[in-house]
Amino acid sequence: TGQALERARRGFLISLARAFGGALFFSLPLLMTMEMWEQGFTISPLRLALFLLLAIPVLTGLSWYSGFEPTETLKDDLVDAFVAYSIGFCVAAIVLFLFAVITLKLSLLAVVGIVSLHAVPASIGALLAQSQFGIQPTTEQQKKEDTGYGGELFLMVAGAIYLSLSLAPTDEVVLIGYKMTVWHALGIIVVSLIVMHAFMYSLQFRGQDALPTDTSALSLFVRFTVVGYALALLVSYYILWTFGRTDGLSFYQNLMNAIVLAFPAAIGAAAARLIL
């Protein structure tokens, strides 16, 4: 009926407005980070293209768990992913223009580069807006409850990407990695694993998974915490590579920097289930 269509249209517009708010809320720290602005101007076009290409499946997966509206098909989630990126692009362009980071004097290539890069975390925020600020439909809640092992790992990767993006552009990551010794690195790894496991299973946060009764504590630790940390470490290295932070450094120094960034990335991976 006409009233049903009007309610559906109004609900979708509200979801879009909420998405704009989520994009601004979650991306504002990066939009006000000077190192991130510089990355937008200096990042390799090929690395930026690869980063944007890999962002699509991540956004599509997030749409399945927490999109603008309930979805049933891959096509719907793919459309939501592009809508989220478009919202992130608009938010990034408007805010960066208001901050005088992008001006009419810049080349079109430079503007597209810096806005495209900032649009990725903004688009993640646009999708997270539903789970954080909206009312979750029953079907969406059921999807989260029925998440299998692969889905849990995906959520960890998404959380690691989001939090590592916030810190990877900064010089402090490289400085800390340079100052650390092997013992410092081992200490960070141990603490990262402890914090991850606590976030996922021990601290009784809202949305935290219950301990499976048919799985041993050791198996749980290895299959989720250790594997999750390994994924966070890989994500950290990839983000550092994307931003050119690995260029000209030895394998040892790159590993140290990745371990530094993997600490917040691991927390993001562990907290992703709680946030979503």
The 8 nearest C-alpha neighbors of each residue, nearest first, counted from 0:
[[1, 3, 2, 4, 5, 6, 7, 8],
 [0, 2, 4, 3, 5, 6, 7, 8],
 [1, 3, 5, 4, 0, 6, 7, 8],
 [4, 2, 6, 0, 5, 1, 7, 8],
 [5, 3, 7, 1, 2, 6, 8, 0],
 [4, 6, 2, 8, 3, 7, 9, 1],
 [7, 5, 9, 3, 8, 4, 10, 2],
 [8, 6, 4, 10, 5, 9, 3, 11],
 [9, 7, 5, 11, 10, 6, 4, 12],
 [8, 10, 6, 12, 11, 7, 5, 13],
 [11, 9, 7, 13, 8, 12, 6, 14],
 [10, 12, 14, 8, 13, 9, 7, 15],
 [13, 11, 15, 9, 14, 10, 16, 8],
 [12, 14, 16, 10, 11, 15, 17, 9],
 [13, 15, 11, 17, 12, 16, 67, 18],
 [16, 14, 18, 12, 17, 13, 11, 19],
 [17, 15, 13, 19, 18, 14, 12, 20],
 [16, 18, 14, 20, 15, 19, 13, 21],
 [17, 19, 125, 15, 21, 16, 20, 128],
 [20, 18, 22, 16, 17, 21, 125, 23],
 [21, 19, 17, 23, 18, 22, 24, 16],
 [20, 22, 128, 125, 124, 18, 24, 23],
 [21, 23, 125, 124, 121, 19, 20, 25],
 [24, 22, 20, 26, 21, 27, 25, 19],
 [25, 23, 21, 22, 26, 27, 20, 124],
 [24, 26, 124, 22, 23, 27, 21, 121],
 [27, 25, 121, 23, 29, 28, 120, 24],
 [26, 28, 30, 29, 23, 24, 25, 31],
 [29, 27, 31, 30, 26, 32, 25, 165],
 [30, 28, 32, 31, 27, 26, 165, 35],
 [29, 31, 27, 28, 32, 26, 95, 117],
 [32, 30, 29, 28, 27, 33, 35, 36],
 [33, 31, 29, 35, 34, 30, 28, 36],
 [32, 34, 36, 35, 37, 31, 30, 29],
 [35, 33, 37, 36, 168, 32, 169, 38],
 [36, 34, 38, 33, 37, 32, 168, 39],
 [35, 37, 33, 39, 34, 38, 113, 32],
 [36, 38, 34, 40, 39, 35, 41, 33],
 [39, 37, 35, 41, 42, 40, 36, 34],
 [113, 38, 40, 36, 37, 112, 41, 42],
 [39, 41, 37, 38, 109, 113, 42, 112],
 [42, 40, 38, 39, 37, 43, 242, 112],
 [43, 41, 38, 39, 40, 242, 44, 47],
 [42, 44, 46, 45, 47, 41, 241, 243],
 [45, 43, 47, 46, 48, 42, 112, 49],
 [46, 44, 48, 47, 43, 49, 42, 50],
 [47, 45, 49, 43, 48, 44, 241, 50],
 [46, 48, 50, 44, 45, 49, 43, 51],
 [49, 47, 45, 51, 50, 46, 44, 52],
 [50, 48, 52, 46, 47, 51, 53, 45],
 [49, 51, 47, 53, 48, 52, 46, 54],
 [52, 50, 54, 48, 49, 53, 47, 55],
 [51, 53, 49, 54, 50, 55, 48, 56],
 [54, 52, 50, 55, 51, 56, 49, 57],
 [53, 55, 51, 57, 52, 56, 58, 50],
 [54, 56, 58, 57, 53, 52, 59, 80],
 [57, 55, 59, 58, 54, 60, 53, 52],
 [58, 56, 54, 60, 55, 59, 61, 157],
 [59, 57, 61, 80, 55, 60, 56, 62],
 [60, 58, 56, 80, 62, 76, 77, 57],
 [59, 61, 63, 57, 62, 58, 56, 64],
 [60, 62, 58, 64, 63, 59, 65, 57],
 [61, 63, 66, 65, 59, 60, 76, 64],
 [64, 62, 60, 61, 65, 76, 66, 59],
 [65, 63, 61, 62, 139, 143, 142, 66],
 [64, 66, 62, 61, 63, 130, 129, 126],
 [67, 65, 62, 68, 126, 63, 64, 129],
 [66, 68, 14, 129, 126, 65, 15, 79],
 [67, 69, 66, 70, 11, 14, 65, 136],
 [70, 68, 139, 66, 71, 138, 67, 136],
 [71, 69, 75, 72, 68, 76, 63, 66],
 [70, 72, 75, 69, 73, 76, 63, 74],
 [73, 71, 74, 75, 70, 76, 63, 77],
 [72, 74, 76, 75, 77, 71, 59, 70],
 [73, 75, 77, 72, 76, 78, 71, 79],
 [76, 74, 78, 72, 73, 77, 70, 79],
 [77, 75, 79, 73, 59, 62, 78, 74],
 [78, 76, 80, 74, 59, 79, 75, 73],
 [77, 79, 75, 81, 80, 76, 74, 82],
 [80, 78, 82, 76, 77, 81, 83, 75],
 [79, 81, 77, 59, 58, 83, 78, 82],
 [82, 80, 84, 78, 83, 79, 85, 77],
 [81, 83, 79, 85, 80, 84, 78, 86],
 [84, 82, 122, 86, 80, 81, 85, 125],
 [83, 85, 122, 87, 81, 86, 82, 88],
 [86, 84, 88, 82, 87, 83, 81, 89],
 [85, 87, 83, 89, 84, 88, 90, 82],
 [88, 86, 122, 121, 118, 84, 90, 85],
 [87, 89, 118, 85, 91, 86, 90, 84],
 [90, 88, 92, 86, 87, 91, 93, 85],
 [89, 91, 87, 93, 92, 88, 94, 86],
 [92, 90, 88, 94, 89, 93, 118, 114],
 [93, 91, 89, 95, 90, 94, 114, 96],
 [92, 94, 96, 90, 91, 95, 89, 97],
 [95, 93, 97, 91, 96, 92, 90, 98],
 [94, 96, 98, 100, 92, 97, 93, 101],
 [97, 95, 99, 101, 93, 98, 94, 100],
 [96, 98, 94, 99, 95, 93, 100, 101],
 [97, 99, 95, 96, 100, 94, 101, 31],
 [100, 98, 96, 101, 97, 102, 95, 94],
 [101, 99, 95, 98, 96, 102, 36, 97],
 [102, 100, 96, 99, 95, 110, 105, 103],
 [103, 101, 104, 105, 99, 100, 96, 110],
 [102, 104, 105, 101, 106, 107, 110, 96],
 [105, 103, 102, 106, 101, 107, 110, 109],
 [106, 104, 103, 102, 109, 107, 110, 101],
 [105, 107, 109, 108, 110, 104, 103, 111],
 [106, 108, 110, 109, 111, 105, 112, 103],
 [109, 107, 111, 106, 110, 112, 105, 113],
 [110, 108, 112, 106, 107, 111, 40, 113],
 [111, 109, 107, 112, 113, 108, 114, 101],
 [110, 112, 108, 114, 109, 113, 115, 107],
 [113, 111, 109, 115, 39, 110, 114, 108],
 [39, 112, 114, 116, 110, 115, 111, 40],
 [113, 115, 117, 111, 116, 112, 92, 91],
 [116, 114, 118, 112, 113, 117, 111, 88],
 [115, 117, 113, 118, 114, 119, 39, 112],
 [118, 116, 114, 119, 115, 91, 120, 113],
 [117, 119, 87, 88, 121, 115, 116, 91],
 [118, 120, 122, 121, 117, 116, 123, 84],
 [121, 119, 123, 122, 26, 118, 117, 124],
 [122, 120, 22, 87, 26, 118, 124, 119],
 [123, 121, 87, 84, 125, 83, 119, 124],
 [122, 124, 120, 126, 125, 121, 127, 119],
 [125, 123, 22, 127, 21, 121, 25, 122],
 [124, 126, 18, 22, 21, 122, 128, 123],
 [125, 127, 123, 128, 124, 66, 65, 129],
 [128, 126, 124, 129, 130, 125, 131, 123],
 [129, 127, 21, 131, 126, 125, 132, 18],
 [128, 130, 133, 127, 132, 131, 65, 126],
 [129, 131, 127, 128, 275, 133, 65, 132],
 [132, 130, 128, 129, 133, 127, 274, 275],
 [131, 133, 128, 129, 130, 134, 17, 21],
 [134, 132, 129, 130, 131, 135, 128, 17],
 [133, 135, 136, 129, 132, 130, 131, 137],
 [134, 136, 133, 139, 130, 140, 137, 129],
 [137, 135, 139, 138, 134, 140, 69, 68],
 [136, 138, 140, 139, 141, 135, 142, 69],
 [139, 137, 141, 136, 140, 142, 69, 135],
 [140, 138, 142, 141, 136, 137, 64, 135],
 [139, 141, 137, 143, 142, 138, 144, 135],
 [142, 140, 144, 138, 139, 143, 145, 137],
 [141, 143, 139, 145, 140, 144, 146, 138],
 [144, 142, 146, 140, 141, 145, 64, 139],
 [143, 145, 141, 142, 146, 140, 147, 139],
 [146, 144, 142, 143, 141, 147, 140, 150],
 [147, 145, 143, 150, 144, 142, 151, 148],
 [148, 146, 150, 149, 151, 145, 144, 152],
 [147, 149, 151, 150, 152, 146, 223, 153],
 [148, 150, 152, 151, 147, 153, 146, 154],
 [149, 151, 153, 147, 146, 152, 148, 154],
 [152, 150, 148, 154, 153, 149, 147, 155],
 [151, 153, 155, 149, 150, 154, 156, 148],
 [154, 152, 150, 156, 155, 151, 149, 157],
 [153, 155, 157, 151, 156, 152, 271, 158],
 [154, 156, 268, 152, 158, 153, 157, 271],
 [155, 157, 159, 153, 154, 158, 268, 160],
 [158, 156, 154, 160, 155, 159, 153, 161],
 [159, 157, 268, 267, 271, 155, 161, 160],
 [158, 160, 264, 268, 267, 156, 157, 162],
 [161, 159, 157, 163, 158, 162, 164, 156],
 [160, 162, 158, 164, 159, 163, 157, 120],
 [161, 163, 164, 165, 267, 159, 264, 160],
 [162, 164, 264, 165, 160, 166, 161, 167],
 [165, 163, 162, 161, 167, 166, 160, 238],
 [164, 166, 163, 162, 29, 167, 161, 168],
 [167, 165, 163, 164, 169, 168, 162, 172],
 [166, 168, 164, 169, 163, 239, 165, 172],
 [169, 167, 34, 166, 35, 170, 242, 38],
 [170, 168, 171, 167, 166, 34, 172, 35],
 [171, 169, 172, 173, 174, 168, 34, 167],
 [170, 172, 174, 169, 173, 175, 166, 176],
 [173, 171, 175, 170, 174, 176, 169, 256],
 [172, 174, 176, 171, 175, 170, 256, 177],
 [175, 173, 171, 177, 176, 172, 170, 178],
 [174, 176, 178, 172, 177, 173, 171, 179],
 [177, 175, 256, 255, 173, 179, 174, 178],
 [176, 178, 174, 175, 179, 173, 252, 255],
 [177, 179, 175, 176, 174, 180, 173, 183],
 [180, 178, 176, 183, 177, 175, 184, 181],
 [179, 181, 183, 182, 184, 178, 177, 176],
 [180, 182, 184, 183, 185, 179, 255, 186],
 [183, 181, 185, 184, 180, 186, 179, 187],
 [182, 184, 186, 180, 181, 185, 179, 187],
 [185, 183, 181, 187, 182, 186, 188, 180],
 [186, 184, 182, 188, 187, 183, 181, 189],
 [185, 187, 183, 189, 184, 188, 182, 190],
 [188, 186, 184, 190, 185, 189, 191, 183],
 [187, 189, 191, 185, 186, 190, 192, 184],
 [188, 190, 186, 192, 191, 187, 185, 193],
 [191, 189, 193, 187, 192, 188, 194, 186],
 [192, 190, 188, 194, 189, 193, 262, 187],
 [193, 191, 195, 189, 190, 194, 196, 188],
 [194, 192, 190, 196, 195, 191, 197, 189],
 [195, 193, 197, 191, 192, 196, 190, 198],
 [196, 194, 192, 198, 269, 197, 193, 266],
 [195, 197, 199, 193, 198, 194, 224, 200],
 [198, 196, 201, 194, 195, 200, 199, 202],
 [199, 197, 195, 196, 269, 200, 202, 194],
 [200, 198, 196, 197, 269, 207, 195, 201],
 [199, 201, 197, 196, 198, 208, 202, 207],
 [200, 202, 197, 203, 198, 199, 196, 204],
 [201, 203, 197, 204, 198, 200, 199, 207],
 [204, 202, 201, 207, 205, 200, 198, 206],
 [203, 205, 207, 202, 206, 273, 198, 199],
 [204, 206, 207, 203, 273, 208, 274, 202],
 [207, 205, 273, 204, 208, 272, 274, 203],
 [208, 206, 204, 205, 199, 273, 203, 200],
 [209, 207, 200, 206, 210, 199, 272, 203],
 [210, 208, 211, 207, 200, 203, 212, 199],
 [209, 211, 212, 208, 200, 214, 219, 216],
 [212, 210, 213, 214, 209, 215, 219, 208],
 [211, 213, 214, 210, 215, 209, 216, 219],
 [212, 214, 211, 215, 210, 216, 219, 218],
 [215, 213, 211, 212, 218, 219, 216, 210],
 [214, 216, 218, 217, 219, 213, 212, 211],
 [215, 217, 219, 218, 220, 214, 210, 221],
 [218, 216, 220, 219, 215, 221, 214, 222],
 [217, 219, 221, 215, 220, 216, 222, 214],
 [220, 218, 216, 222, 217, 221, 223, 215],
 [219, 221, 224, 217, 218, 223, 222, 216],
 [220, 222, 225, 218, 219, 223, 224, 217],
 [223, 221, 219, 226, 220, 218, 224, 225],
 [222, 224, 226, 227, 220, 221, 219, 225],
 [223, 225, 220, 227, 226, 196, 221, 228],
 [226, 224, 221, 228, 227, 223, 229, 220],
 [227, 225, 229, 223, 228, 224, 222, 230],
 [226, 228, 224, 230, 225, 229, 223, 231],
 [227, 229, 231, 225, 230, 226, 265, 224],
 [230, 228, 226, 232, 227, 231, 225, 233],
 [229, 231, 233, 227, 228, 232, 234, 226],
 [230, 232, 228, 234, 265, 229, 233, 264],
 [231, 233, 261, 235, 229, 230, 234, 228],
 [234, 232, 230, 236, 235, 231, 237, 229],
 [233, 235, 231, 237, 232, 236, 230, 238],
 [236, 234, 232, 238, 233, 237, 257, 261],
 [235, 237, 257, 239, 233, 234, 238, 240],
 [236, 238, 240, 234, 239, 235, 241, 233],
 [239, 237, 241, 235, 240, 236, 234, 242],
 [238, 240, 244, 236, 242, 237, 241, 167],
 [241, 239, 237, 243, 245, 238, 242, 244],
 [242, 240, 238, 239, 243, 46, 237, 47],
 [241, 243, 239, 240, 244, 42, 238, 38],
 [244, 242, 240, 241, 245, 246, 239, 42],
 [243, 245, 239, 242, 240, 246, 241, 173],
 [246, 244, 240, 243, 248, 253, 239, 247],
 [247, 245, 243, 248, 244, 240, 249, 253],
 [246, 248, 245, 249, 244, 243, 253, 250],
 [249, 247, 246, 245, 252, 253, 250, 251],
 [248, 250, 252, 251, 253, 247, 245, 254],
 [249, 251, 253, 252, 254, 248, 255, 245],
 [252, 250, 254, 249, 253, 255, 248, 256],
 [253, 251, 255, 249, 254, 250, 248, 256],
 [252, 254, 256, 250, 255, 251, 245, 257],
 [253, 255, 257, 251, 252, 256, 250, 258],
 [254, 256, 176, 252, 258, 253, 257, 251],
 [255, 257, 176, 259, 253, 258, 254, 173],
 [256, 258, 254, 236, 260, 259, 255, 235],
 [259, 257, 261, 255, 256, 260, 254, 232],
 [260, 258, 256, 257, 261, 262, 176, 255],
 [259, 261, 257, 262, 258, 235, 263, 264],
 [260, 262, 264, 258, 232, 259, 235, 265],
 [261, 263, 265, 260, 264, 191, 259, 266],
 [264, 262, 266, 265, 261, 260, 267, 162],
 [265, 263, 159, 261, 267, 163, 266, 262],
 [266, 264, 268, 262, 267, 231, 263, 261],
 [265, 267, 263, 269, 268, 264, 195, 270],
 [266, 268, 158, 159, 264, 270, 265, 162],
 [269, 267, 155, 158, 159, 265, 271, 266],
 [270, 268, 266, 195, 267, 271, 199, 198],
 [269, 271, 267, 273, 272, 268, 266, 274],
 [270, 272, 158, 274, 268, 273, 269, 267],
 [273, 271, 275, 270, 274, 154, 269, 206],
 [274, 272, 206, 270, 271, 275, 207, 205],
 [275, 273, 271, 272, 270, 131, 130, 127],
 [274, 272, 273, 130, 271, 65, 127, 64]]
